């Protein structure tokens, strides 16, 4: 068998090992060393240190730990609790109002924290018992929380957008701008779905009685929404108006998160230490996976695997549309079994050059991938948001309730993905406006 086909075997072995639960970074590195050493010789890895050095000195990737620190610090500041309480009172009089408030708060937290796990856990702990007490359907309640918690994947500042930008050679600022309208479109789609369900089957999402609303609601809403909105404007506005790079704006966000924590009386040495520790762990995980993926990519390309994939993709009927359909289907299916980081570092580097050859707009393609990857947090059996929520859910919530609840939201995400494919201008309008 020709060497390039052994590269496909290497890819298949890697996917199999990851599905069996082996650590991502070590699997990538070990498989690359085994196949590279046997087929190419150990001299092939003489180039690896220079590639790893390039990864570690990439200034754009410095935004990752800064945005992670911002998100973790905000999660510890009590922002989520205050937002949920006030926004729930604001929408509570509507049928499905509590679920709508979950979506709204999820969007705000996505634009400030961007940490999916922290958002799902916070809303699961605070809002789920309240929704169950008010008679909400278990599936709808858990589905709304899990889906809203994943909005941090598409709404900037998103860690996955930074990583995709680095892998695909696209500026993170462009991706942030391109993701704004798709993110808001997804939020709107979630809210419309909840309103329709609440109208057709009001027993699934009852309204909160009017007497449960307290006076001074407008002031409380302004007080709880104003600080995160100011932080969002400071972080994203500085990027969109060309005042700061994503890395510089991430530093502004980290400082702003500490200020908000201080305003909420949560700026303690323990919180700073815990946030720094969590940031170091998550950042180390991302970079060690990236180093393993660098070794994997080096061997895969040297064996000619990229040329085989290129030939297969270019031979698909339909040109650009055939490639888009195949790549989106591949990413969606892999999302059932693999983490978004694994797909980003293993699959995307193979698909991106082919998309460039087909003259596909790379910003648009990156947003399509990000929207698709967002479903990987919700798709059973290994959707991380499902596990985050189950870990903090009350005993009466079973994993079957969560699985049932997320299915409509997965379908909504796929519908929005289809709209973005059919109408690329939705993605490209804001970056084009910024370029003028």
N, C-alpha and C positions, 0 to 999 in steps of 0.2 A: 504494500500500500504506500502511495506517495506520502511524503512528509507533510504536505499541507492538509491531507485528510487525517493524519495523526493529530494535527492541531485541533480539528473538530472533536476528536476523541478526548483530547485534553479538556476542551470546554465542557463536554458531557460529563466527564469524571468530576470536574469541579462542581458543577450543578448538583450532581448526585451526592457528593460529600457534604455540600452545604445543606441539602434537604435532610440528610441524616443527622444534622446538628453539630457538625464539626466547626470549630472557631473559624470565622471568615478569613481574617488576615493570615493565619497560619496555613489554612487550606490553600489559599491563593499562592502563597510563597512556596509551600511544599510541592504542590503540583507543578508549578513553574520550574523549580529546581530539578524535579525528577525528569520531566519531559525534556527540559532544556539541556540538562547534563547528558542525557542518553542520546538525543538526536543532534544536538548542536555542539556539544563539548563545553567544558567549564569556562573556556575563554569568552563565551558569549556573555557571561555575567560581568565582564570587565567594564561594560558600559553602565551597569546598574547603579554604582555609587554616584555617578554624575547625575543620573536621572532622579535619584532620591534627593540629592542635594538641591536640584531644581525645584522639587516639591517643597522641601523644608524652607526654602528661601523665597517662596512665592508670596509677595506682599499682599495680594488679593485674598489669600486664604487666612490672613491674620484676622479678617472680619469674623471668621467662624467662632473662635473662643470669645471674642468681644460680644457678639450677638447672643451666644449661649449664656454668658455671664449676665447680660441684660435680662434675658428671659427668666433665669433662675432667681435673680434678685427681685424681679417684679413679682414672681410667684410667691416669694416669701414676704412681700410687703403688705399682703392683705388686700391687694387690688381686686382680685377675683371675687372675694366674698362681698365687698362693698358694691361692685358692679352688678353682681347677680341679684343682690337684695333690692337695689333701686330699680333696675331695669325690669325685674319681675313685677314689681308694683306698678310700673308704668304700663306694661302690656297685659297685666293680669286680668283685666276686665274682658278681654277678648277670649273667645273660644280658641284654645291652643296658645293662649298668651304666654304661659310659662315656657312652652317649647320654643316659641318665637324669641323669647328673652334669652334662652340658651344659645340660639343661633347668633343673635346680635352680640352677646357677650363673647361668644367664641370668636367672632370676627374681630372684635376690639382686642381681645387677648392675642389673636394671631398677629395683628399688626403691631403689637408691643412686645410680646414674649417670643412667639414663634416656636415654642417648645411644646410639641404635641403631647408627650406624656404628662407633663405638669398640668396642661390645660384640661385634659380628660380626667385626670385624678381629682383636680380641684373642683370641677363641675360635678363629678360623680359623687364626691363627698358632700358637697353643699346642696346641690339642686335635686339630685335623684330622690332622696327621702321625702323632700317637699312635694315633688311631682307625684310620687306614689300615694302620699297622704291625701292629695287633692283628687285622687281617683283617676290619674292618667294611666293609659294602657302601658303595660311594662315594655312592650316592644317599641312603641312610639317614644317613650321616655328615654330608654337606653339608646335607641337609634339616633335620636336628636343629639344626645350628649356625645356619643362616639363620633358622629359625622362632624359636628361643630368643632370638636377638638382637633380634627385633622386640617382645619382651614389654614393653620400655620404652615402647611406645606406649599400652598399656592399664594396666599396673601403675603406680600413683602412686609418686613424683611425676613425672608425664608432661607434657612440654611441650605436646603436642597437647591435653591436657585443659585446660590453662590458656588456650590460644588458643580452643578451642571454648567455654569458659565465657565468655570476653570477647565472642565473636561472637554467642552465643545468650543472653547476659544471665543466666547462671547462675553462682552462686558456685563458684569453683574448689575450695574446701574440700568442698562437697557432691559435686562430681564425683569428687574423690579418694576420698571414703568410698564412693561408689556403685561405683567401679571395683575395689575390693579383692576382693570375692567373684567377679565375672566373671574377673578376672585369675588368681586362684587356681584357678578352674574350668578355665580354659584350660591352665594348667600341669599340672593333674591329667589332663586329656584327652590332652595330649602324652605324659605318662608312661605312661598306660594303653595308648596306641597302640604305644609302643616295647616295652612288656612283651608285648603280644599278638604283635607281629611277631617278637620274639626267641624266644617260645615256639613259634610255628608254623614259623619258619625260623631255627633257631639259628645256621646258618652265616652269616647276615647280621649278627649282633650277638653274637659270642662273649664268654664271660666271661673275666676276667683270672685267671690262676692264683693260688692262695692264697699261694704262697711269695713272690709279688711284693709282698705287703703288709708294711709295716714296723711294728715295735713303737712304742708311744706314739701310736697313731693317734687315740685319743679326745682327747688333749691337743692334737694338731695341729688337729683339727676345731674344737675350742672356740676355739683361738687365732686361727684364720682366720675363723671365723663370727661371733665375739663383736663385734669392732669394727664391721663393717657393720650388724649387728643393732642395736647401740646407736645408730648413726647413723640407721637407719630409724625407730626408736622416737622419737628426738629430733625428727626432721623431721615424720613423719606423726602421731606421738602428740600433738605440740604443736598440730597443726591439729585433729585429731579431738576433743580435749578442750577446745578453745576457748581454749587458752593463747596461741596466736599465729595470725596470718593466714598464708595461703600465702606471701606475700611475706616476712614476718618469718621464717617457718620456712626459707625458701630461704636467707636470710642465715645462719641457724644451720647449715644443711647445707654451705654454702660454707666456713664456718669449720671445721666438723667434717672436711671433706675435706682441708683443709690440715693438721689435726692428725694424721689418719691417714697422710698422705703423710710427715709428719715422723717418725711412729713406724716407718715402713718405710724410713727413711733416704733418702727421695726428695724432701725439701723443699728444693730448690735454687732459686736465683734464676732459672735457665734454665727450670725447670719452671713456675714461677709466671708468668714472662713468656710462655712458649708457651701456657699455659692461658688467660691474659688475651687473648692475640692471637687464639686460636681462638674464644674467647667473643665478642670484638668482631666478628669476621667473621660468625659465625653469627647473632648478634643483629641486626647491620646488615642481613643478608639477610632475616631475618624481618620487620623493620620496614619496609624499602623495599618488600617485597611487600605488606605491609599498607597502605602509603600508596597504592600502585597500585590495590589492591583497593578502597580507599575512593573513589578517583576513578571506578573502574568502577561501583561500586554507586550512586554519586550519579547518574551519567548513566543507568544502566539503570532506576532507579526513576523518574527524571524523565521518561523516555520511555514509561513505563507498562508496562515489561516484566514487573515483578513481578505486575501485575494479570492479565496473560495467563497466566503460569505458575500463578497462584492459581486462575484459572478452569479451567485444564486439570486441575490436581490435584484440585480439589473436584468435578469432573465424573466422576472415576474411580469405578467401581463398588466397593462395599465400605466406603466411608467411611474411617475411620481405618486399617483394615487394607489397603485399596487404596492409600492414600497411603504407608503404611509399605513395602509391597511395591515400589511404583514408586520411591520414594526410595532404598531400600536397593539395588535393582537398578541404578539410575543411578549411585550412588556406587561400587558394585563394578566396573561396566564402565569408568567413568572412571579407576578405579585402575590399569587396565592401561596407561594412557597418561600420566596426570598424577601429579604429586607430591602428597602429602597436604596440603602447605601451599596448593597451588593450589585443591584441592577445598574445603579449609576456608574460604578467603577468597572464593571465587567462588560455589560451589554452596550451601554451608550457609546463608549469609545470605538466600538466596532461599527455601530450604525451611523455615527456622526459623519465620518468621511464619505460614506455612500450618499447621505443626504446632501452633502456639499456638491458631490459630483452630479447629482440630479438637479442642481440649482434650486434647492429648497431653502427658503429663508430660515436661517439657523435660529434666530430669535423665536420665530413662530414654532419651529420644531421643538425647541427647548421647553416652551410653555406647554405644548401638547404632551411632552414626556412628563413634565411636572404634574399636570392634571391627571395623567394616567397613573403615575406613581402614587398619587394621593389615595387611590383606591386600594393600594396594597396595605394600607393601615386598617382597612375595613373588611377585606375579603377573607373569609374563613379558609383554611383552619388556623393560619398563622398571623392574622391581622393584629398588630401590636395594640391598637386602640381597644380591641375587644378584650385583651388580657388586662390592660390597664384598668378598664372599667369593671371587669369582673372582680378584680382584686379589692376594690373599695365598695362594691355594691352590697346592699343588704342581703341577708340570707335567702329571702324569697325570690331574688333574681337569679335565674339559672342561665347558663351559657346559651341555651336554646332561645330564650327571650332576646338576648343580645343579637344572635345570628339573625333571627326573624326581623328584628328592628332595623338592622343596618341595610337589608336588601333594597328597600325603596331608595335609600340615599345613595347606594352604589349605582343604581339605575339612573338616578338624577345626575350623578357625576359623569356617567357615560354619555348621557344625552347632551350635557354641556360640552363635553369633549367633542362630540359630533358636530355641535354648532360651531365650535372653534375651528374645526377642520373645514367646514363648509363656508365659513365667513372669516377668512384670515385677517380682514381689516379690523375685527374686534380686538385682536392681539396687537396689530401693527400700528394702530392709529396713534396711541399716546407716545410711543417711542419716536414715530415720525414727527409728531408735533414738537417734541423736545429738540429734535435735530434741526428744526427750522430756525 
